[in-house]
């Protein structure tokens, strides 16, 4: 069996736009699926922002005295992180996969309903008096059945949707992402399924009677590392879409794309096997770390080089409109990704270099998804694309700059030994370098937050008409070939 067997082939024979019969009807059904998942992803960011506001105002004396439960605001912090880094990423991934696949049936609809219900249960879990927040890496949780059940429902909903989508034929044609991008999102879906298998294997390998934090930390450690592979594959898929949009031609053939993403995925199929000696054994913990350290960056670096070379040889005229938006989005995402790789290489101990690394790396994924959201919005509502593209391009530049400054501030503090996961009186700031790092971090954080709010304003303004009379089916909008 060839190494690419686990990546389904994306057939290019199905034509959607301006077609008649079953193909045109299929394109109409595919549009709402992508809208629903992207809507859930964007909605999670809105709620995450509101929860972060709760965390801030919880410091105000009058309000803090009115809340009898001292853990309430820490629970809000946990839900904020899960909405901003779990629901946003994997609901949006589901929306991307829906763009490139034939529409699903009842299973796909039930999976979406389960994911939405899960998010609602997670929010309700933050209100449970006395429920303990567990600040584990990758996926922090609230140790309450309502929250844990909601988190499980969201993961299962997205998992079943992606499994169902992988079994459906791919679609191609004007208005659709190119085949190499679709292959990247298929690879991300496969990595997501692999992360689920890793979690099951890890839970089975954990002994009974563990302390709460240890149980959740080790249960999510291996699966969390594989989820980073899903993030990288999804981001690379978006890069391929943006590069095709900016230069006027695809970056990779379908066959080459399958080879590239197979190289990215293949080493991580060993992850569930690393639990063979138990989930507390160094083989599991250190093996996951080494897989992430050496298994992701070579493919990302190669794709970055290919992308830069691709932009230097455009097939059409100078970028304008959505093409310029795509170029700006790729530049911001690629810049943050490179910064994340550099900061990660500087890590020697548990300092703020660690959050500097992952804020830059995950920022690269976020800004890629923001750009893709603009392209989806332009596909659904072609009217007013010029205004959206101009404003979106500026927003992406500011977000990329702010997130970069934020990460650099964290990194500067870490170079001087500033400890991570320390707040208020716990934080020991001893040198001018640490003070400078915190000041730079604060400035970048303000810029990135403002740009993030700008994104929400722009995309929510577009989403108001997604189900109205003025919306157009995604398959009919010429977003790839202006």
C-alpha positions in Angstrom: 0.0 0.0 0.0 1.4 3.4 -0.9 2.3 5.9 1.9 -0.4 8.3 0.6 -3.2 5.8 1.0 -4.7 7.5 4.1 -5.3 10.8 2.2 -8.3 10.5 -0.1 -7.8 11.7 -3.6 -9.6 15.0 -4.5 -11.3 14.3 -7.8 -11.4 17.3 -10.0 -14.2 16.2 -12.4 -17.1 17.6 -10.4 -18.1 21.0 -11.6 -20.3 23.2 -9.4 -20.8 26.8 -10.6 -23.3 27.7 -13.3 -24.1 24.0 -13.6 -27.5 22.3 -13.8 -29.0 19.3 -12.3 -27.4 17.4 -9.3 -24.1 19.3 -9.4 -25.7 22.7 -9.0 -28.0 21.4 -6.3 -25.1 19.9 -4.5 -23.3 23.2 -4.5 -26.3 24.9 -3.0 -26.3 22.5 -0.1 -22.6 22.8 0.5 -22.8 26.6 1.0 -24.9 26.5 4.2 -22.7 23.8 5.8 -19.6 26.0 5.5 -21.6 29.0 6.7 -22.8 27.2 9.8 -19.3 26.0 10.9 -17.6 29.3 10.1 -20.4 31.0 12.0 -19.8 28.8 15.0 -16.1 29.5 14.9 -16.6 33.3 14.7 -19.3 33.2 17.4 -16.9 31.4 19.7 -14.4 34.3 19.3 -17.1 36.8 20.2 -18.0 34.9 23.4 -14.3 34.4 24.2 -13.8 38.1 24.1 -16.8 38.7 26.4 -15.4 36.1 28.9 -12.0 37.8 28.8 -13.8 41.0 29.8 -15.3 39.2 32.8 -11.8 38.2 33.8 -10.7 41.8 33.8 -13.7 43.4 35.6 -13.5 40.6 38.2 -10.5 42.5 39.6 -12.8 45.6 40.4 -13.4 45.5 44.1 -17.2 46.2 44.1 -17.8 43.5 41.5 -15.5 40.9 43.0 -17.2 41.3 46.4 -20.6 40.7 44.7 -19.5 37.3 43.4 -19.5 34.7 46.2 -17.7 32.0 44.2 -13.9 32.9 44.1 -13.3 30.4 41.3 -15.9 32.0 38.9 -13.4 34.2 37.1 -10.9 31.4 36.7 -13.6 29.3 35.2 -14.3 32.1 32.8 -10.6 32.1 31.9 -10.7 28.4 31.1 -13.8 28.7 28.9 -12.2 31.7 27.2 -9.1 29.7 26.3 -11.0 26.7 25.0 -13.3 28.9 22.9 -10.4 30.9 21.4 -8.0 28.0 20.8 -10.2 24.9 20.5 -13.7 25.8 19.2 -12.3 28.6 16.9 -9.7 26.4 15.3 -11.6 23.1 14.8 -15.0 24.6 14.0 -13.2 26.7 11.3 -11.4 23.7 10.1 -14.7 22.0 9.7 -15.9 24.9 7.6 -12.9 24.7 5.4 -13.4 21.0 4.8 -17.1 21.7 3.9 -15.9 24.1 1.2 -14.1 21.4 -0.6 -16.4 18.4 -0.2 -19.8 17.4 -1.5 -22.6 18.2 1.0 -23.4 15.8 3.8 -26.7 14.4 5.1 -28.3 13.9 8.4 -25.1 12.7 10.1 -23.3 16.0 9.2 -26.3 18.0 10.5 -26.4 16.0 13.7 -22.7 16.5 14.2 -23.0 20.2 13.9 -25.9 20.2 16.4 -23.9 18.2 18.8 -21.0 20.6 18.5 -23.2 23.6 19.2 -24.8 21.9 22.1 -21.4 21.1 23.5 -20.3 24.8 23.4 -23.5 25.7 25.2 -22.7 23.1 27.9 -19.2 24.4 28.2 -20.6 27.9 28.9 -23.0 26.6 31.4 -20.2 24.8 33.1 -18.6 28.2 33.9 -21.6 29.0 36.1 -21.4 25.9 38.3 -20.7 27.1 41.8 -17.5 25.5 43.3 -16.5 23.6 40.1 -12.7 23.6 40.0 -10.8 24.9 37.0 -7.8 22.8 35.9 -5.1 24.8 34.1 -3.6 21.9 32.1 -1.6 22.4 28.9 -3.3 22.4 25.5 -6.9 21.9 26.8 -7.6 23.5 30.2 -10.9 22.2 31.7 -13.4 22.7 34.4 -13.7 19.6 36.5 -17.5 19.3 36.3 -19.6 16.8 34.4 -21.5 19.6 32.5 -18.4 21.2 31.2 -16.6 17.9 30.5 -19.7 16.6 28.7 -19.9 19.7 26.6 -16.2 19.6 25.6 -16.7 15.9 24.7 -19.8 16.8 22.6 -17.9 19.4 20.7 -15.0 17.2 20.0 -17.3 14.3 18.9 -19.4 16.6 16.8 -16.4 17.9 14.9 -14.9 14.4 14.7 -18.0 12.8 13.2 -18.4 15.7 10.8 -14.8 15.4 9.5 -15.1 11.6 9.3 -18.3 12.0 7.3 -16.7 14.7 5.1 -13.6 12.5 4.3 -15.9 9.8 3.0 -17.6 12.2 0.6 -16.3 13.2 -2.9 -14.4 16.4 -3.4 -15.7 19.1 -5.6 -13.7 21.5 -7.8 -14.3 24.4 -10.2 -14.4 28.2 -10.2 -15.4 29.5 -6.8 -13.8 26.5 -5.0 -10.4 26.4 -3.3 -7.7 24.6 -5.4 -7.0 20.9 -5.0 -3.7 21.3 -3.1 -5.5 23.4 -0.5 -8.3 20.9 -0.1 -5.7 18.2 0.3 -4.1 20.2 3.2 -7.5 20.4 5.0 -8.0 16.7 4.4 -4.7 16.1 6.1 -5.7 18.3 9.0 -8.9 16.3 9.4 -6.9 13.0 9.4 -4.6 14.5 12.1 -7.7 15.5 14.1 -9.0 11.9 14.0 -5.5 10.7 15.0 -5.5 13.1 18.0 -8.8 11.5 19.1 -7.2 8.0 18.8 -4.2 9.2 20.8 -6.5 10.5 23.6 -8.3 7.2 23.8 -5.0 5.3 23.9 -3.6 7.6 26.6 -6.7 7.4 28.8 -6.5 3.6 28.7 -2.8 3.8 29.7 -3.3 6.1 32.7 -3.4 4.4 36.1 -6.3 5.0 38.4 -6.1 7.3 41.4 -4.1 10.1 39.8 -4.3 13.7 41.1 -6.7 15.8 39.1 -4.2 18.0 37.3 -1.9 15.1 36.5 -4.8 13.1 35.0 -5.9 15.9 32.7 -2.4 17.1 31.8 -1.1 13.7 30.7 -4.4 12.8 29.0 -4.1 15.8 26.7 -0.4 15.8 26.3 0.0 13.5 23.3 -3.3 14.4 21.7 -2.5 18.1 22.1 0.8 17.6 20.3 -1.1 15.9 17.4 -3.6 18.7 17.3 -0.7 21.0 16.6 -0.1 18.9 13.4 -3.7 19.5 12.5 -3.3 23.2 13.0 -0.2 23.2 10.8 -1.8 21.2 8.1 -4.9 23.5 8.1 -2.7 26.6 8.0 -0.6 25.2 5.1 -3.8 24.5 3.2 -5.0 28.1 3.7 -1.5 29.2 2.5 -2.0 27.3 -0.7 -5.4 28.9 -1.2 -4.0 32.4 -0.6 -1.0 31.8 -2.8 -3.2 30.6 -5.6 -5.4 33.6 -5.1 -2.4 36.0 -5.0 -0.4 34.6 -8.0 -3.2 33.3 -10.2 -2.1 29.7 -10.4 -1.9 26.7 -8.0 1.3 26.1 -6.1 1.3 22.3 -6.2 -0.3 19.6 -8.3 -2.7 17.3 -6.5 -0.1 14.5 -6.5 2.6 16.7 -5.1 0.3 18.0 -2.4 -0.5 14.5 -1.3 3.2 13.7 -1.0 3.9 16.9 1.0 1.1 16.3 3.5 1.9 12.6 3.8 5.4 13.6 4.9 3.9 15.9 7.5 1.4 13.3 8.9 3.3 10.0 8.6 5.6 10.3 11.7 2.7 11.2 14.0 0.9 7.9 13.4 3.4 6.6 16.0 1.9 8.8 18.7 -0.8 6.3 20.0 1.9 3.6 20.1 4.0 5.7 22.5 1.6 4.9 25.3 2.6 1.2 25.2 4.6 1.4 28.4 2.0 3.6 30.1 1.1 7.3 29.8 3.4 8.2 32.7 6.5 6.7 31.0 9.1 9.0 29.5 8.6 7.3 26.2 5.1 8.9 26.0 6.0 12.4 27.4 9.3 12.9 25.7 8.3 11.1 22.5 5.4 13.5 21.9 7.8 16.5 22.5 10.4 15.2 20.1 7.7 14.5 17.4 6.5 18.0 17.6 10.0 19.4 17.7 11.2 17.6 14.6 8.1 16.5 12.8 6.4 19.8 11.8 8.9 22.5 11.0 10.7 20.9 8.0 7.4 20.7 6.0 6.4 24.2 7.1 9.8 25.6 6.2 9.7 24.0 2.8 6.2 25.3 2.1 7.3 28.8 3.2 10.2 28.7 0.6 7.8 27.4 -2.1 5.3 30.2 -1.2 7.8 33.0 -1.5 9.1 31.7 -4.8 5.6 31.3 -6.1 4.7 35.0 -5.3 7.8 36.2 -7.2 6.5 34.6 -10.4 2.8 35.6 -10.7 0.8 34.3 -13.6 -1.4 37.4 -14.0 -1.3 41.2 -13.3 -0.2 42.8 -10.1 -2.4 41.8 -7.1 -5.5 43.9 -6.5 -8.6 43.5 -4.3 -8.9 40.0 -2.9 -5.6 39.0 -4.4 -3.8 41.8 -2.4 -5.8 40.6 0.7 -4.5 37.1 0.2 -0.9 38.3 -0.2 -1.2 40.3 3.0 -2.7 37.4 4.9 0.0 35.0 3.7 2.8 37.5 4.7 1.3 38.0 8.2 0.8 34.3 8.8 4.2 33.3 7.4 6.0 36.1 9.4 4.4 34.9 12.7 5.2 31.3 11.9 8.9 32.1 11.3 9.0 34.1 14.5 7.4 31.2 16.4 10.0 28.8 15.0 12.9 31.1 16.0 11.5 31.7 19.5 10.9 28.0 20.0 14.6 27.3 19.1 15.6 29.7 21.9 13.8 27.8 24.6 16.1 26.3 27.2 13.9 26.4 30.4 10.4 27.2 31.6 10.4 31.0 31.0 8.1 33.3 29.0 9.9 32.2 25.9 7.5 29.2 25.9 4.3 31.4 25.6 6.2 33.7 23.3 6.7 30.7 21.0 3.2 29.4 21.0 1.5 32.9 20.8 3.5 33.5 17.6 2.9 30.0 16.2 -0.8 30.0 17.0 -1.1 33.6 15.9 0.1 32.4 12.4 -2.7 29.9 12.3 -5.2 32.5 13.5 -4.3 35.2 10.9 -4.4 32.6 8.2 -8.0 31.6 9.3 -8.9 35.3 9.4 -7.9 35.7 5.8 -9.7 32.6 4.8 -12.8 33.9 6.6 -12.7 37.0 4.4 -12.5 34.8 1.3 -15.5 32.8 2.4 -17.4 36.0 3.1 -16.6 37.3 -0.3 -17.7 34.0 -1.9 -21.1 34.2 -0.1 -21.7 37.9 -0.7 -19.8 39.2 -3.7 -21.3 42.7 -3.4 -19.0 45.1 -1.6 -15.9 42.9 -2.0 -13.6 45.8 -2.7 -14.5 47.5 0.6 -14.1 44.3 2.5 -10.7 43.5 0.9 -9.3 47.0 1.6 -10.3 47.0 5.2 -9.4 43.3 5.7 -5.9 43.9 4.3 -5.2 46.7 6.9 -6.7 44.6 9.7 -4.5 41.6 8.9 -1.3 43.8 8.8 -2.1 45.4 12.2 -3.0 42.0 13.8 0.2 40.4 12.5 2.3 43.4 13.8 0.6 43.5 17.2 0.9 39.7 17.7 4.6 39.8 16.7 5.4 42.6 19.1 3.4 40.8 21.8 5.4 37.6 21.3 8.7 39.5 21.1 8.0 41.1 24.4 7.3 37.8 26.0 10.5 36.4 24.4 12.6 39.4 25.6 11.4 38.8 29.2 12.2 35.1 28.8 15.7 35.8 27.7 16.2 37.5 31.0 14.7 34.6 33.0 11.1 35.9 33.5 9.0 32.9 34.7 5.8 31.8 33.0 2.4 31.2 34.7 3.0 33.8 37.3 0.6 36.6 37.9 0.2 39.7 40.1 2.1 39.2 43.4 3.5 35.9 42.2 5.4 37.6 39.4 9.0 38.4 40.3 10.4 41.1 38.0 14.1 41.6 38.9 15.8 43.3 35.9 15.4 46.1 33.4 15.2 43.5 30.6 12.2 41.8 32.3 10.5 45.2 32.7 11.2 46.1 29.1 9.8 42.7 27.9 6.6 43.2 29.8 6.2 46.7 28.4 6.7 45.6 24.9 4.3 42.6 25.5 1.6 45.0 26.8 1.9 47.3 23.8 1.7 44.4 21.3 -1.2 42.9 23.2 -3.2 46.1 22.9 -2.6 46.4 19.2 -3.4 42.7 18.6 -6.6 43.0 20.7 -7.8 46.0 18.8 -7.1 44.3 15.5 -8.9 41.2 16.6 -12.0 43.3 17.5 -11.7 44.9 14.1 -11.8 41.5 12.4 -14.9 40.6 14.4 -16.6 43.8 13.3 -15.8 43.3 9.7 -16.7 39.6 9.5 -19.9 40.0 11.6 -21.0 42.8 9.3 -20.7 40.4 6.4 -22.4 37.5 8.3 -25.5 39.6 8.8 -26.5 38.9 5.2 -25.3 35.3 4.9 -28.8 33.9 5.1 -30.6 36.9 3.7 -31.9 37.7 0.2 -28.6 39.3 -0.8 -26.5 36.2 -0.2 -25.1 34.2 -3.1 -24.2 30.5 -3.0 -20.5 30.0 -2.5 -20.1 28.0 -5.7 -21.4 30.8 -7.9 -19.0 33.5 -6.6 -15.9 33.9 -8.8 -13.4 34.4 -5.9 -10.6 32.4 -7.4 -10.7 33.7 -10.9 -11.6 37.5 -10.9 
